[in-house]
Amino acid sequence: MEMKIQKQFKNLLLLREEYSLKIESDTNPTFANVKEALKKEGDLTIVKNVRGGFGNNNFNAEVIVYDSQEAKDKVEKISRKARKKLKEETAKAQGGAPAK
């Protein structure tokens, strides 16, 4: 897998770096593969999408790397399903019944 940075933008307002990548690979790269290839901190890196064209080995990816966990928590939303699952896990860890 070969990766080239097409565009890099430092967003000072949201405290993050935004990357537009061009990836050449024989197979479809997963989000985890893109994170590894970019070599940034895994918890602060979010891969928005990986798109490819039919019949070629070129893929485009959009990646965001936050400066800190606080900046990431301010901007990124947690889905209802993930919040419910997190709430159930914390209730089980405390030994109580899951909240509705």
N, C-alpha and C positions, 0 to 999 in steps of 0.2 A: 504494500500500500504506500503510495507516494502522495504527499500532501503539499499544497502550495497555498499561501495566504494571498487571497485576491484583494481583500480590503480589511483594514484594521482601523477601528475608531474608538477613541477613549471618550466615553460619556461621563463627564464630570458631574453632571446633575444627578445621575442615578448610581454613581460610583461603580462603574463597570467598564469592561472592554468588550466591544462587539467585533466579531470576526466573520468574514465571509471566506469560506475555504473551497478550494477545488481539489478533489481527491480522485486519483487514478488507481483503480483496484479491479482485480478480476472478479471478486464477489462483492455483494452489497455490504458496505461497511455498517456496523451497528453503532448505536450511540456510544457504547463502551469503547469500541475501537477508535472512534473519533476523539474521545476524551484522552485516551492513552497516547494517540499520535500528537495531540496538541501539547501534552506534557505540562498541564497546569494543575492546580489543586482540584481534586475530584469533587469535593463537597461544594465548592463554589462555582463549578462549571456546569452549565446547562446547555445541552444540545437541543436547539429548537426544531430543526428538521434536517433530513438528509434526502436529497432528491437526485434521481438519475434518469437518464433518457433510455428508451428502449434500444437495445442493440449496440450500446457502446459502453466503455468502461470508465466513463467520466461521471463524477457525482459532485453536486454542490451541497454544502452544509452551512448552516448558520449556527454560530456558537456564541454564548455569552459567558464571560468570566467576571464574577463579582470581586470587589476588593476585600469585603468582609462578610461574615455571616449576618450581621445586623442589616447591611445594605440589601442582601438577598432576601431576608425575611420581610423587609419593608415593601419590596416590589413584587416578588413572586407570590401568587395565590396558591392556597392549598384547597383542593377540591373537597366537596362535601363528603364524598366516599372516603377519602383519605383521612379527613378529620374524624369521621365516625369510627374508623378502624383504630386510629390513634387513641381516641377516647376509650374504646373497649379494651385495648391493650393496657392502658394505664389503670383501668378499673380492675382488670384481672391481676395485675401486679400488686395492687393494694389489697386484694382479697375480697373486694366487694362485687356486687352485681353490676353488669354493664349498664351504663346510663342510656336513656333513649333520646 
